[in-house]
Amino acid sequence: MSEQNPTAKGKPADVEKITQEVAQLQPRCPHCGRALPGMNILTMELPTPQGGMVWLLPSCPFFAGEDGKAADGGEPCGKIISAQFTGYTQPKIAKPGGAWLG
């Protein structure tokens, strides 16, 4: 393609090279930027009058260990990556004596 004629045909794309580049993509943590080998899936239940709102919270697996470092030796992250509402649980009913039915 030339600058004089922008409609002139260029070289065809190298499909094999593009396929190799796509195959090497890997998800990264939006907070620490490290490649994610997997994720921790946490759950959280928020009490409401309709019942407990259940949320799934995928988080970065590089959280602080006992020595204060992440599993890969870097700085700890462990932050929540996203949140997904999955539904309600049955409301819990109090009964005399302090025990919960549910």
N, C-alpha and C positions, 0 to 999 in steps of 0.2 A: 504494500500500500504506500502510496506517496502522499506527501502533504498537498501536492497540486491537485490530486484526484482522490478525494476521500471515499468515493464509491468503488474504487478498484479493489479486487479481491486480495485478501491477505493469505498468509500461510494457514493451512488447516491446523486445528488444535491437536496436540499430542495427547490422545486419549489415554494411553498407557501411563504417562506421567501424571495426568490429572487423577486417575484411579489410585495410583500409589499415594498421592498426597492426601486424598480423602480417607484412605484406609489408615493413615497415621494420625487422624484427629483423635483427641482424647479430651474428655470433659475436665474442666479446671474449676477450682473453688473460686467464686467471685470475690472472696475476702482476702485470701492469702495468695492466690494465683498458682498454687501447686496442682499438679495432675491428681485427679481423684481415682485411687484404686478401688474405691467403693464408697458407701455412705453409711452413717449410723442413722437408723430410723427411730426417732423418738416419738412417743405419743403423749398427748396432753388432754385432760378432760376438764373443761370449765363448767362449773355448776350453773344451771339456769332453771327457771320454773318448769320448762318443758322437759327437762332431763339434762344429762351431761352432754355438752358439745364436745365431740371427739375430733382432735386434730392430729394429723401426721406431720412430723417435722424432720425432714432429712437434714443432716448436719455434716460438716466437714469431719472426717475421721482423725484429723491431726489435733487431738486434744492433749492437754498437759498430763504427763505421767507423774510418778512420784518424785522424779528428779527435776520437774518443772519444764522439761523439754518434750517435744512431740516424738512419736515413734520413729520418725526419720531423722531425729537429731536437731531439727529446726525449731523455730519459735512455734508455740502452740496456737491453734486457731479454734477449731471445734464450734464455729458459729453456725447458726441455722441458715440453710440455703434457701428454703422455701417453706410454705405452709399449705396444707390441703385439708379442708373440712371434709370429714367422712360421714357425719351423721350424728344423731342423738342416741344416748342410752336411756333406759327407763328411769324416770324420776325415783329417787330414793325416799322412802317414807320412814319417818321417825316413829319409834314405839316407846312406850314407857320403859324405863330402865337404861336408856342410853344406847341400845343396840339398833342397828339399821336393818330394815328389810329392803330387798331390792332385786 
